[in-house]
Amino acid sequence: MQNSNLSLKKRIIIILVIVSIIWMILFVRVGIIQFVEGEEWKRKSENQQYVSRSITAGRGTIYDSSGEIVLAKSSSVETVTVNPVNISEENREKISKALSEIFELDYEKVLKKVSRRSSIETIVKRIEKEKTDKLRLWMQENNIYSGINIDEDTKRYYPYATLASHIIGFVGSDNQGLDGIEAKYDEVLRGENGSISKMMDAKGNIIGDTGESYNESVKGNDLILSIDMNIQAITEKYLEDACIENVCTDGGNVVIMNPKTGDILAMATYPFYDLNNPYQVEDEELLGMWSELDSSQKSTYLQGMWRNKAIADTYEPGSTFKLVTTSAAVEEGIAEPDKAGSYSCTGSIEIAGTRIKCWRYYRPHGSQSLRQGLMNSCNPVFIGLGQKIGVNKYYEYLQKFGFLEKTGIDLIGEANSIFLKEDKVGPVELATISFGQRFEVTPIQMISMVSAIANNGVYVKPRVVKQIVNSKTGETHNIEPEYKNRVISEETSKSVLSMMTSVVSEGTGKNARVQGYNVGGKTGTSEDGVNTGKYVTSFIGVAPTDDPQLCILVTLYNPTGESGHQGGTVAAPVAGKILNEVISYLEIEPTNEIESKVEK
């Protein structure tokens, strides 16, 4: 009996010890939670009670060069969200029905969102106020407000739809820039989002009497482009006409640049697309089979539609590149513009055992000066000059003219040229480079090259944005022109411009003439790839050559119309029409008064 009592006492003592230990552990844990982890648990508790809705900041406005014409802006719209925990069970179906009818949504999907055990669900984004006002009226009529939120939001809008589409670009559903200027300057344009927040208990009621806390969004900064809306519109009009009239199966592009500042005044790629509906398929034939394409095929088409060929595509420039050879030869003292009989065209020339024909091999040009050789676009003249210049020196000029690297223009997706490495260039390769074949460059590299010639021989970096305006302070930040190296002397510049003027007044570029003005230029025709049967036709020019204010490059891809595919008959007329209107718009004084008066 005594042993039994002793055993019972031991068990009681053990139990008391265990209970004491447990209480001690609990006490220590409570102490840690209270004094060590207290702030952390408090923060977590507040986060569970804290509900926040984001207010999207309006993106900065994009203006043309005047700073007045709006090319892209953010308009005020609204976003509708719900707090399911704040919606009573008896109102869920009623609210879901109203939301689905007002905003034309699937009822079952809306009901699923309204019935979730979550703090916030988005019903519709960026809806016009006309529709959200219908929701407000319904809420008032049914005396239901709890759990339904209507917040301010922004939507990107492009007033001119297709104008400058490949430059401006567009934004995605999250208001982030996806292409063009919108993507390149996304951080500048984006702004700072605001928020609406409140503290709620487990039942979804607002804690305390503070109500909602509102943090205002901050609009993004504005951009002023170098693009002149009127010049862009003129350019697009004639580019579209040319592509349709000449049946250019692969489209075309035109770039106009101010050689003194590097400002891109116009940059157009055809076909255009609607910035307000960037995923809209324009090709009727493709639209009919769109549903049958897989996601990869659809993406390929859309990427091609958005592609800015002026900076992202390379092509073989053909005879327009003879301006590089001409400039290098004159600068190096190898050639003089008007020395009669300096060159003789017999229809072809043999280089390292390979005979290369002149384009007019069937009726050779005969004895010529350099000016005449450029006017006639005679291949043997420039092959001979290339051999005299030599590979090393020629590649020095390629570097100085900016052909061995990207221009650095402030747009996304710029490609680089495709040249053989210098140590791989032999006599035949140098010969073909000299007259513009068997390598590829981008249109933006070509327009920058001719701008250097027009700018007294100094290379200037092309630019599309010239000013950033701070939305908070109104302060304007100017992006100054960026002048690079001197490529050729001022004297050589004047000589080459003089020869280019002769090309337009008397040579292959006659169709680019503008009455009353001295226009200089060079035509070009090349194959688009090897044995493809496709051609690229182009014209590059300067106006007026007395005081260069405009440089232009017209590039048309695979023209298959009745006018053929020669630069002089297809591309030069486009340049002439564009320059005629742009010169008139800019009110540039005539440089050939006598001719101007005669025509009047």
Summary of the structure (lengths in Angstrom):
residues: 600
radius of gyration: 34.9
end to end distance: 139.9
largest distance: 142.6
contacts: 1999
relative contact order: 0.10
helix: 42%
strand: 22%
